[in-house]
Amino acid sequence: MKKLVLLIGLIAGLVLPAATAQAATTIEKNIPFEATIDECGETITLSGTLIGIFTEQALPGGGFLVIFHFQPQGVTGTSSSGVVYHATGLTRETTVQVPNGGLTDTFINRFHIVGTGGAPTYYVKDTVHLTVSPTGEIRASVDTASEECV
């Protein structure tokens, strides 16, 4: 948890100067994606593109909003037994830094490797939420994760 708070603080420190200099910025990037995973009794090799959308916005009265969003686009793969898999889902993080120094951060990951022809689907589900007071006290913390083959 301390590492997550430090990471959020680092992101806030890097983004704050840019966020105060302009009202809103959104950048979209196509990011090559390649991965090999061993799940559901298979070795699955995936490749394709992730669409990344990065937004930062200065908030009225101070503070800023930063959003990262990743979504598979045409990510497919084949397992060691020849089954075709398709990746779907999204990964999204939203951070709000308020003028007095407090922040909230929510990270959602829903990544699905969908098997065809009756093959199992691999689900990754992560949810992390953190609320930090201006004094650095953690006021709310949620961290759930699961992985399953269905």
Summary of the structure (lengths in Angstrom):
residues: 150
radius of gyration: 18.3
end to end distance: 29.8
largest distance: 57.2
contacts: 438
relative contact order: 0.18
helix: 13%
strand: 66%
